Amino acid sequence: MQSDKYIILDRDGVINYESSAYIKIPDEWHPIPKSIEAISLLSRNGYKIILISNQAGISRGLINYSNHLEIHKKFIDTCKKYSGDIYATFYCFDHPDEKSQFRKPNPGMYLEVAERLNINLSEVFAIGDSPRDMKAALSSGCKPLGVLTGNGKRIKEEMPSIELFNDLYDASQFVIEYDKQYILNI
């Protein structure tokens, strides 16, 4: 068992509202209710939060990189305001038509996280809102959990064996309780 506790989160549809037109500027980034509180809860319980997110809007030319950085800054600042901390962030800007090993549903970003941070992914929960998040988590060895915010209903339809929660807050409470029980049973 690794001494540090890690958790992997998707961004759009899990932490903030997703948009089919992409989140292009900071004013379009709006957190889903209780998602920032969930990040704070995880931080207070000693989890190192890793964000893994596809962001093809950059390669599609819909989002410029400086706006992406400003969106990310707004996200980080909002988390800090509520005592939430993001330990690491991994974004994939690759176009969906590219054969990228890093773009979810491929596990490349997860495997990169494991290698760079020396993490055993079999001990890490990964929370997402889409089948591609679940597929990447499963193929990398993580423990996938789905949320019904964003595209979560597609997980229910396509991958009924994945445990689903109403939102990030409910999933975070589950992870904390699960880990407490796991530690008690060692």
Residue frames as a rotation matrix with the C-alpha (Angstrom) as fourth column:
MET 1
0.578 0.816 0.000 0.00
0.816 -0.578 0.000 0.00
0.000 0.000 -1.000 0.00
GLN 2
-0.265 -0.654 0.709 1.32
0.580 -0.695 -0.425 3.46
0.770 0.299 0.563 -0.89
SER 3
-0.582 -0.042 -0.812 1.61
0.789 -0.270 -0.551 5.93
-0.196 -0.962 0.190 1.97
ASP 4
-0.848 0.302 -0.435 0.01
-0.325 -0.946 -0.024 8.85
-0.418 0.121 0.900 0.13
LYS 5
-0.123 0.886 0.446 -3.64
0.599 0.425 -0.678 8.80
-0.791 0.184 -0.584 -0.92
TYR 6
-0.926 -0.173 -0.334 -4.32
-0.170 -0.600 0.782 9.86
-0.336 0.781 0.527 -4.51
ILE 7
0.066 0.933 0.354 -7.51
0.502 0.275 -0.820 10.39
-0.862 0.232 -0.450 -6.47
ILE 8
-0.923 -0.328 0.203 -7.94
0.317 -0.343 0.884 11.20
-0.220 0.880 0.420 -10.16
LEU 9
0.028 0.948 -0.316 -10.72
0.328 -0.307 -0.893 13.52
-0.944 -0.078 -0.319 -11.33
ASP 10
-0.315 0.059 0.947 -11.99
0.925 -0.205 0.320 14.48
0.213 0.977 0.010 -14.76
ARG 11
-0.926 -0.073 -0.370 -12.83
0.189 -0.939 -0.288 18.19
-0.326 -0.337 0.883 -15.10
ASP 12
-0.689 0.679 -0.255 -15.69
-0.711 -0.562 0.423 19.00
0.144 0.473 0.869 -17.50
GLY 13
0.066 0.834 -0.549 -18.93
-0.417 0.523 0.744 17.37
0.907 0.179 0.382 -16.39
VAL 14
0.098 -0.112 -0.989 -17.48
0.759 0.651 0.002 16.37
0.643 -0.751 0.149 -13.01
ILE 15
-0.515 -0.383 -0.767 -16.17
0.797 -0.543 -0.264 19.61
-0.315 -0.747 0.585 -11.48
ASN 16
-0.641 0.293 -0.709 -17.66
-0.312 -0.944 -0.107 22.18
-0.701 0.153 0.697 -13.81
TYR 17
0.485 0.865 0.127 -20.58
-0.097 0.198 -0.975 22.25
-0.869 0.461 0.180 -16.22
GLU 18
-0.524 -0.595 0.609 -19.69
0.518 0.346 0.783 20.89
-0.676 0.726 0.127 -19.62
SER 19
0.243 0.581 -0.777 -20.54
-0.431 -0.653 -0.623 22.69
-0.869 0.486 0.092 -22.85
SER 20
0.500 -0.020 0.866 -20.89
0.653 0.666 -0.361 21.18
-0.569 0.746 0.346 -26.31
ALA 21
0.890 -0.190 0.414 -19.44
0.175 -0.696 -0.697 24.50
0.420 0.693 -0.586 -27.54
TYR 22
-0.014 -0.931 -0.365 -16.45
0.774 0.221 -0.593 24.08
0.633 -0.291 0.718 -25.16
ILE 23
0.777 0.032 -0.629 -15.44
0.498 -0.643 0.582 26.24
-0.386 -0.765 -0.516 -22.22
LYS 24
0.433 -0.574 0.695 -13.46
0.757 -0.188 -0.626 28.88
0.490 0.797 0.353 -24.15
ILE 25
-0.245 -0.455 0.856 -12.99
-0.138 -0.857 -0.496 31.73
0.960 -0.240 0.147 -21.66
PRO 26
-0.949 -0.223 -0.225 -12.94
0.173 0.232 -0.957 31.96
0.265 -0.947 -0.182 -17.85
ASP 27
-0.631 0.761 0.152 -16.44
-0.745 -0.538 -0.395 33.50
-0.219 -0.362 0.906 -17.70
GLU 28
0.138 0.679 -0.721 -17.83
-0.774 0.529 0.349 30.26
0.618 0.510 0.598 -19.23
TRP 29
-0.550 -0.391 -0.738 -16.34
0.139 0.828 -0.543 28.09
0.823 -0.401 -0.401 -16.45
HIS 30
-0.001 0.627 0.779 -18.95
-0.887 -0.360 0.288 27.42
0.461 -0.691 0.556 -13.74
PRO 31
-0.916 -0.393 0.075 -18.58
-0.379 0.790 -0.481 24.76
0.130 -0.470 -0.873 -11.04
ILE 32
-0.133 0.833 -0.537 -21.27
0.080 0.549 0.832 22.15
0.988 0.068 -0.139 -10.56
PRO 33
0.432 0.342 0.835 -22.93
-0.748 -0.382 0.543 22.55
0.505 -0.859 0.090 -7.14
LYS 34
0.855 -0.132 0.502 -20.93
-0.383 0.492 0.782 20.87
-0.351 -0.860 0.370 -4.34
SER 35
0.805 -0.592 -0.032 -17.99
0.404 0.588 -0.701 20.00
0.433 0.552 0.712 -6.63
ILE 36
0.031 -0.819 0.573 -15.61
-0.276 -0.558 -0.783 22.54
0.961 -0.134 -0.244 -5.10
GLU 37
0.363 0.172 0.916 -16.78
-0.931 0.024 0.365 21.46
0.040 -0.985 0.168 -1.65
ALA 38
0.999 -0.015 0.038 -15.94
0.016 0.999 -0.033 17.87
-0.038 0.034 0.999 -2.68
ILE 39
0.369 -0.925 0.094 -12.41
0.271 0.011 -0.963 18.91
0.889 0.381 0.254 -3.62
SER 40
-0.040 -0.319 0.947 -12.10
-0.771 -0.592 -0.233 20.66
0.635 -0.740 -0.222 -0.26
LEU 41
0.737 0.400 0.544 -13.39
-0.659 0.604 0.448 17.54
-0.150 -0.689 0.709 1.52
LEU 42
0.875 -0.464 -0.137 -10.88
0.354 0.807 -0.473 15.33
0.330 0.365 0.870 -0.28
SER 43
0.084 -0.880 0.467 -8.04
-0.070 -0.473 -0.878 17.77
0.994 0.041 -0.101 0.48
ARG 44
0.143 0.036 0.989 -8.96
-0.932 -0.331 0.147 17.92
0.333 -0.943 -0.014 4.19
ASN 45
0.849 0.218 0.482 -8.91
-0.390 0.874 0.292 14.12
-0.357 -0.435 0.826 4.27
GLY 46
0.127 -0.971 0.201 -5.38
-0.367 0.142 0.919 13.95
-0.922 -0.191 -0.338 2.92
TYR 47
0.516 0.084 0.853 -6.00
0.651 0.609 -0.454 13.10
-0.557 0.789 0.260 -0.74
LYS 48
-0.545 -0.648 -0.532 -3.64
-0.092 -0.584 0.806 14.33
-0.833 0.489 0.259 -3.42
ILE 49
0.486 0.864 0.130 -6.00
0.162 0.057 -0.985 15.31
-0.859 0.500 -0.112 -6.22
ILE 50
-0.734 -0.675 0.075 -4.87
0.130 -0.030 0.991 14.75
-0.667 0.737 0.110 -9.79
LEU 51
0.340 0.822 -0.457 -6.86
-0.360 -0.336 -0.871 16.29
-0.869 0.461 0.181 -12.63
ILE 52
-0.759 -0.479 0.441 -6.83
0.220 0.449 0.866 14.43
-0.613 0.754 -0.236 -15.97
SER 53
0.265 0.913 -0.310 -8.79
0.077 -0.341 -0.937 16.02
-0.961 0.224 -0.160 -18.81
ASN 54
-0.274 -0.191 0.943 -9.10
0.950 0.100 0.296 15.91
-0.151 0.976 0.154 -22.59
GLN 55
0.194 0.314 -0.930 -9.10
0.158 -0.945 -0.286 19.47
-0.968 -0.091 -0.233 -23.95
ALA 56
-0.252 -0.270 0.929 -9.33
0.889 0.316 0.333 19.10
-0.383 0.910 0.161 -27.73
GLY 57
0.807 0.585 -0.088 -10.73
0.519 -0.771 -0.368 22.61
-0.283 0.251 -0.926 -28.05
ILE 58
0.290 -0.798 -0.529 -7.12
-0.292 -0.600 0.745 23.78
-0.911 -0.062 -0.407 -28.27
SER 59
-0.672 -0.598 0.436 -6.15
0.189 0.431 0.883 21.53
-0.716 0.676 -0.177 -31.20
ARG 60
0.012 0.770 0.638 -9.47
0.977 0.126 -0.171 22.36
-0.212 0.625 -0.751 -32.89
GLY 61
-0.758 -0.396 0.518 -8.57
0.515 -0.851 0.101 26.05
0.401 0.343 0.849 -32.71
LEU 62
0.246 0.951 0.189 -11.62
0.480 -0.289 0.829 26.88
0.842 -0.113 -0.527 -30.57
ILE 63
0.966 -0.044 -0.256 -9.67
0.223 -0.363 0.905 27.79
-0.133 -0.931 -0.341 -27.43
ASN 64
0.422 -0.892 0.164 -6.40
-0.236 -0.283 -0.930 29.64
0.875 0.354 -0.330 -27.40
TYR 65
-0.018 -0.526 -0.851 -3.77
0.630 0.655 -0.418 28.46
0.776 -0.543 0.320 -24.95
SER 66
-0.894 -0.326 0.308 -3.70
0.005 -0.693 -0.721 31.67
0.449 -0.643 0.621 -22.90
ASN 67
-0.076 0.937 0.341 -7.47
-0.846 -0.241 0.475 31.43
0.528 -0.252 0.811 -22.35
HIS 68
0.450 0.162 -0.878 -7.02
0.124 0.963 0.241 27.79
0.884 -0.217 0.413 -21.33
LEU 69
-0.537 -0.740 -0.405 -4.48
0.563 0.043 -0.826 28.90
0.628 -0.671 0.393 -18.72
GLU 70
-0.769 0.322 0.553 -6.86
-0.517 -0.822 -0.239 31.58
0.377 -0.469 0.798 -17.45
ILE 71
0.360 0.895 -0.265 -9.67
-0.565 0.435 0.701 29.01
0.742 -0.103 0.662 -17.15
HIS 72
0.193 -0.385 -0.903 -7.32
0.525 0.817 -0.236 26.73
0.829 -0.429 0.360 -15.23
LYS 73
-0.840 -0.517 0.168 -6.27
0.181 -0.557 -0.811 29.62
0.512 -0.650 0.561 -12.97
LYS 74
-0.267 0.829 0.490 -9.93
-0.814 -0.467 0.346 30.40
0.516 -0.307 0.800 -12.20
PHE 75
0.555 0.440 -0.706 -10.48
-0.110 0.880 0.462 26.73
0.824 -0.179 0.537 -11.35
ILE 76
-0.202 -0.738 -0.643 -7.42
0.674 0.372 -0.639 26.56
0.711 -0.562 0.422 -9.06
ASP 77
-0.857 -0.111 0.503 -8.23
-0.188 -0.842 -0.506 29.89
0.479 -0.528 0.701 -7.38
THR 78
0.127 0.977 0.172 -11.81
-0.740 -0.022 0.672 28.74
0.660 -0.213 0.720 -6.75
CYS 79
0.457 -0.036 -0.889 -10.55
0.343 0.929 0.139 25.52
0.821 -0.368 0.437 -5.16
LYS 80
-0.584 -0.787 -0.200 -8.09
0.531 -0.185 -0.827 27.42
0.614 -0.589 0.526 -2.95
LYS 81
-0.492 0.481 0.726 -10.84
-0.567 -0.810 0.152 29.75
0.661 -0.337 0.671 -1.77
TYR 82
0.619 0.772 0.143 -12.53
-0.671 0.425 0.608 26.68
0.409 -0.472 0.781 -0.25
SER 83
0.108 -0.712 0.694 -9.26
-0.864 0.278 0.420 25.10
-0.492 -0.645 -0.585 1.04
GLY 84
0.870 0.139 0.474 -9.13
0.103 0.887 -0.449 22.63
-0.483 0.440 0.757 -1.84
ASP 85
0.051 -0.939 -0.341 -5.82
-0.670 -0.285 0.686 21.74
-0.741 0.193 -0.643 -3.40
ILE 86
0.982 0.127 -0.143 -5.06
-0.190 0.585 -0.789 20.26
-0.016 0.801 0.598 -6.81
TYR 87
0.461 -0.846 0.268 -1.81
0.009 0.306 0.952 18.31
-0.887 -0.437 0.149 -6.56
ALA 88
-0.728 -0.682 0.069 -1.20
0.043 0.055 0.998 17.77
-0.685 0.729 -0.011 -10.28
THR 89
0.409 0.835 -0.367 -2.88
-0.360 -0.222 -0.906 18.46
-0.838 0.503 0.210 -13.59
PHE 90
-0.730 -0.540 0.420 -2.60
0.173 0.448 0.877 16.55
-0.662 0.713 -0.233 -16.86
TYR 91
0.332 0.800 -0.500 -4.34
-0.417 -0.351 -0.839 17.85
-0.846 0.487 0.217 -19.97
CYS 92
-0.447 -0.388 0.806 -4.40
0.608 0.528 0.592 16.26
-0.656 0.755 0.000 -23.41
PHE 93
-0.101 0.340 -0.935 -4.80
-0.422 -0.866 -0.270 18.80
-0.901 0.367 0.231 -26.20
ASP 94
-0.912 -0.358 0.200 -4.65
-0.003 0.494 0.869 16.20
-0.410 0.792 -0.452 -29.01
HIS 95
-0.368 0.773 -0.517 -7.32
-0.929 -0.291 0.226 16.29
0.024 0.563 0.826 -31.71
PRO 96
0.233 0.561 0.794 -9.80
-0.577 0.737 -0.352 13.38
-0.783 -0.376 0.496 -31.57
ASP 97
0.932 0.128 -0.340 -8.76
-0.361 0.433 -0.826 12.31
0.041 0.892 0.450 -35.09
GLU 98
-0.030 -0.997 -0.073 -5.15
-0.875 0.061 -0.480 11.80
0.483 0.050 -0.874 -33.97
LYS 99
0.578 0.117 -0.808 -4.14
0.146 0.959 0.243 8.36
0.803 -0.258 0.537 -32.78
SER 100
-0.120 -0.593 0.796 -3.07
-0.675 -0.539 -0.504 9.65
0.728 -0.598 -0.335 -29.40
GLN 101
-0.276 -0.054 -0.960 -2.23
0.474 0.861 -0.184 7.26
0.836 -0.506 -0.212 -26.58
PHE 102
-0.960 -0.179 -0.217 -2.90
0.277 -0.462 -0.842 10.10
0.051 -0.868 0.493 -24.14
ARG 103
-0.600 0.793 0.105 -6.41
-0.728 -0.596 0.339 11.09
0.331 0.127 0.935 -25.19
LYS 104
-0.639 0.476 0.604 -9.09
-0.218 0.641 -0.736 9.30
-0.738 -0.602 -0.306 -23.17
PRO 105
0.860 0.422 0.285 -10.40
-0.503 0.617 0.605 6.58
0.080 -0.664 0.743 -23.58
ASN 106
0.395 -0.797 -0.456 -6.75
0.237 0.568 -0.788 5.57
0.887 0.203 0.414 -23.98
PRO 107
0.842 0.033 -0.539 -4.83
0.533 0.111 0.839 5.26
0.087 -0.993 0.076 -20.70
GLY 108
0.145 -0.926 0.350 -1.75
0.672 -0.167 -0.722 7.32
0.726 0.340 0.598 -21.62
MET 109
0.053 -0.116 0.992 -2.32
-0.439 -0.895 -0.082 10.23
0.897 -0.431 -0.098 -19.22
TYR 110
0.881 0.320 0.349 -3.03
-0.452 0.350 0.820 7.83
0.140 -0.880 0.453 -16.35
LEU 111
0.748 -0.653 -0.118 0.10
0.651 0.756 -0.063 5.81
0.130 -0.030 0.991 -17.07
GLU 112
-0.008 -0.720 0.694 2.12
0.307 -0.662 -0.684 9.03
0.952 0.207 0.226 -17.30
VAL 113
0.454 0.261 0.852 0.79
-0.679 -0.517 0.521 10.05
0.576 -0.815 -0.057 -13.88
ALA 114
0.999 -0.038 0.028 1.78
0.013 0.791 0.612 6.66
-0.045 -0.611 0.790 -12.43
GLU 115
0.421 -0.902 0.099 5.28
0.806 0.321 -0.498 6.87
0.417 0.289 0.862 -13.86
ARG 116
-0.051 -0.468 0.882 5.99
0.076 -0.883 -0.464 10.51
0.996 0.043 0.081 -12.99
LEU 117
0.156 0.227 0.961 4.56
-0.841 -0.480 0.250 10.34
0.519 -0.847 0.116 -9.47
ASN 118
-0.791 -0.500 -0.352 5.47
-0.311 0.825 -0.472 6.70
0.526 -0.264 -0.809 -8.74
ILE 119
-0.284 0.822 0.494 1.86
-0.903 -0.055 -0.427 5.76
-0.324 -0.567 0.758 -8.01
ASN 120
-0.961 0.157 0.227 0.31
0.193 0.970 0.148 2.29
-0.197 0.186 -0.963 -7.93
LEU 121
-0.708 0.701 -0.088 -2.89
-0.623 -0.560 0.546 2.96
0.334 0.442 0.833 -9.89
SER 122
-0.372 0.598 -0.710 -4.63
0.293 0.801 0.522 -0.13
0.881 -0.013 -0.473 -8.53
GLU 123
-0.444 0.160 -0.882 -5.01
0.890 -0.033 -0.454 1.80
-0.102 -0.986 -0.128 -5.25
VAL 124
-0.913 0.012 -0.407 -6.41
-0.026 -0.999 0.030 4.94
-0.407 0.038 0.913 -6.91
PHE 125
0.081 0.974 0.211 -10.03
0.703 0.094 -0.705 5.85
-0.706 0.205 -0.677 -7.55
ALA 126
-0.966 -0.255 0.050 -10.71
0.207 -0.640 0.740 7.73
-0.156 0.725 0.671 -10.80
ILE 127
-0.132 0.967 -0.215 -13.94
0.500 -0.122 -0.857 9.72
-0.856 -0.221 -0.468 -11.01
GLY 128
-0.981 -0.161 -0.107 -15.43
-0.016 -0.482 0.876 10.70
-0.192 0.861 0.470 -14.36
ASP 129
-0.199 0.965 -0.173 -18.70
-0.403 -0.242 -0.883 11.42
-0.893 -0.106 0.437 -16.11
SER 130
0.399 0.343 -0.850 -18.32
-0.912 0.057 -0.406 9.55
-0.091 0.937 0.336 -19.39
PRO 131
0.975 -0.031 0.221 -17.65
0.050 0.996 -0.080 6.05
-0.218 0.089 0.972 -20.70
ARG 132
0.559 -0.826 0.074 -14.29
0.109 -0.015 -0.994 7.25
0.822 0.563 0.082 -22.08
ASP 133
0.072 -0.498 0.864 -13.23
-0.899 -0.408 -0.161 8.23
0.433 -0.765 -0.477 -18.54
MET 134
0.610 0.256 0.750 -14.26
-0.637 0.721 0.272 4.81
-0.471 -0.644 0.603 -17.26
LYS 135
0.967 -0.256 -0.003 -12.46
0.190 0.727 -0.660 2.98
0.171 0.637 0.752 -20.09
ALA 136
0.257 -0.920 0.297 -9.23
-0.289 -0.366 -0.885 4.90
0.922 0.142 -0.359 -19.48
ALA 137
0.108 -0.171 0.979 -9.44
-0.993 -0.071 0.097 4.26
0.053 -0.983 -0.177 -15.75
LEU 138
0.828 0.278 0.487 -10.12
-0.343 0.938 0.048 0.55
-0.444 -0.207 0.872 -16.22
SER 139
0.873 -0.488 -0.023 -7.39
0.258 0.500 -0.826 0.01
0.415 0.715 0.563 -18.83
SER 140
0.070 -0.877 0.476 -4.84
-0.444 -0.454 -0.772 1.78
0.893 -0.157 -0.421 -16.61
GLY 141
-0.400 -0.219 -0.890 -5.76
0.492 0.768 -0.410 -0.27
0.774 -0.602 -0.199 -13.55
CYS 142
-0.877 0.144 0.458 -7.58
-0.413 -0.713 -0.567 2.43
0.245 -0.686 0.685 -11.54
LYS 143
-0.627 0.767 -0.135 -10.82
0.717 0.501 -0.484 1.91
-0.304 -0.401 -0.864 -9.64
PRO 144
-0.850 0.274 0.450 -13.41
0.128 -0.721 0.681 3.81
0.512 0.636 0.578 -11.74
LEU 145
-0.398 0.807 -0.436 -16.41
0.680 -0.059 -0.731 5.63
-0.615 -0.588 -0.525 -10.28
GLY 146
-0.585 0.267 0.766 -18.98
0.630 -0.445 0.636 7.49
0.511 0.855 0.092 -12.35
VAL 147
-0.688 0.454 -0.566 -21.03
0.200 -0.631 -0.750 10.57
-0.697 -0.629 0.343 -11.61
LEU 148
-0.033 0.817 0.575 -24.41
0.935 0.229 -0.272 11.38
-0.353 0.529 -0.772 -13.12
THR 149
0.433 0.075 -0.898 -23.49
-0.088 -0.988 -0.125 15.00
-0.897 0.133 -0.421 -13.75
GLY 150
-0.419 -0.613 -0.670 -22.29
-0.720 -0.225 0.656 15.79
-0.553 0.758 -0.347 -17.26
ASN 151
-0.132 0.278 -0.952 -22.54
-0.860 0.446 0.250 12.69
0.493 0.851 0.180 -19.46
GLY 152
-0.707 -0.290 0.645 -22.98
-0.663 0.590 -0.461 10.25
-0.247 -0.753 -0.609 -16.59
LYS 153
0.328 0.900 0.288 -26.20
-0.641 0.436 -0.631 8.77
-0.693 0.022 0.720 -17.93
ARG 154
0.500 -0.223 -0.837 -24.16
-0.752 0.368 -0.547 7.31
0.430 0.903 0.017 -20.79
ILE 155
-0.678 -0.721 0.140 -22.10
-0.681 0.546 -0.488 5.34
0.275 -0.427 -0.862 -18.25
LYS 156
-0.316 0.661 0.680 -25.31
-0.582 0.431 -0.689 3.88
-0.749 -0.614 0.248 -16.85
GLU 157
0.693 0.643 -0.326 -26.39
-0.617 0.296 -0.729 2.82
-0.372 0.706 0.602 -20.36
GLU 158
0.547 -0.540 -0.640 -23.05
-0.587 0.298 -0.752 1.61
0.597 0.787 -0.154 -21.74
MET 159
-0.474 -0.792 -0.384 -21.27
-0.116 0.489 -0.864 0.34
0.873 -0.365 -0.324 -18.63
PRO 160
0.462 0.845 0.268 -23.90
-0.359 -0.099 0.928 -0.72
0.811 -0.525 0.258 -16.08
SER 161
0.518 -0.295 -0.803 -21.35
0.695 0.692 0.194 -2.43
0.499 -0.659 0.563 -13.81
ILE 162
-0.576 -0.736 0.354 -19.66
0.407 -0.635 -0.657 0.90
0.708 -0.234 0.666 -12.95
GLU 163
-0.119 0.493 -0.862 -20.71
0.972 -0.117 -0.201 2.32
-0.200 -0.862 -0.465 -9.60
LEU 164
-0.324 0.123 0.938 -22.48
0.494 -0.824 0.279 5.65
0.807 0.554 0.206 -10.13
PHE 165
-0.439 0.149 -0.886 -23.05
0.806 -0.370 -0.462 8.58
-0.396 -0.917 0.042 -7.78
ASN 166
0.641 0.767 -0.017 -25.21
0.702 -0.596 -0.390 11.69
-0.310 0.238 -0.921 -8.08
ASP 167
0.886 -0.364 0.288 -22.22
-0.190 -0.851 -0.489 14.03
0.424 0.378 -0.823 -8.11
LEU 168
0.004 -0.994 -0.107 -18.58
-0.035 0.107 -0.994 14.47
0.999 0.008 -0.034 -7.14
TYR 169
-0.251 -0.064 0.966 -19.47
-0.904 -0.340 -0.257 15.18
0.345 -0.938 0.027 -3.52
ASP 170
0.712 0.584 0.391 -21.32
-0.680 0.712 0.175 11.88
-0.176 -0.390 0.904 -3.10
ALA 171
0.774 -0.495 -0.395 -18.51
0.124 0.730 -0.672 9.97
0.621 0.471 0.627 -4.85
SER 172
-0.178 -0.882 0.436 -15.91
-0.368 -0.351 -0.861 11.69
0.913 -0.314 -0.262 -2.65
GLN 173
0.115 0.305 0.945 -17.77
-0.993 0.043 0.107 10.71
-0.008 -0.951 0.308 0.51
PHE 174
0.966 0.246 -0.079 -17.82
-0.253 0.962 -0.098 7.10
0.052 0.115 0.992 -0.74
VAL 175
0.391 -0.896 -0.209 -14.06
0.077 0.258 -0.963 7.12
0.917 0.360 0.170 -1.43
ILE 176
-0.284 -0.499 0.819 -13.25
-0.740 -0.429 -0.518 8.51
0.610 -0.753 -0.247 2.02
GLU 177
0.389 0.519 0.761 -15.47
-0.883 0.446 0.147 5.94
-0.263 -0.729 0.631 3.78
TYR 178
0.936 -0.086 -0.342 -14.17
-0.098 0.868 -0.486 3.10
0.339 0.489 0.804 1.58
ASP 179
0.068 -0.998 -0.008 -10.56
-0.114 0.000 -0.994 3.95
0.991 0.069 -0.114 2.41
LYS 180
-0.168 -0.067 0.984 -11.35
-0.962 -0.206 -0.178 4.20
0.215 -0.976 -0.030 6.14
GLN 181
0.765 0.513 0.391 -12.88
-0.578 0.814 0.063 0.69
-0.286 -0.274 0.918 6.02
TYR 182
0.748 -0.549 -0.373 -9.95
0.003 0.565 -0.825 -0.60
0.664 0.616 0.424 3.98
ILE 183
-0.229 -0.868 0.440 -7.43
-0.508 -0.280 -0.815 0.71
0.831 -0.410 -0.377 6.51
LEU 184
0.074 0.338 0.938 -9.45
-0.990 0.135 0.029 -0.76
-0.117 -0.931 0.344 9.41
ASN 185
0.908 0.387 0.160 -9.47
-0.360 0.917 -0.175 -4.18
-0.215 0.101 0.971 7.74
ILE 186
0.374 -0.849 -0.373 -5.71
-0.471 0.173 -0.865 -4.36
0.799 0.499 -0.336 7.15
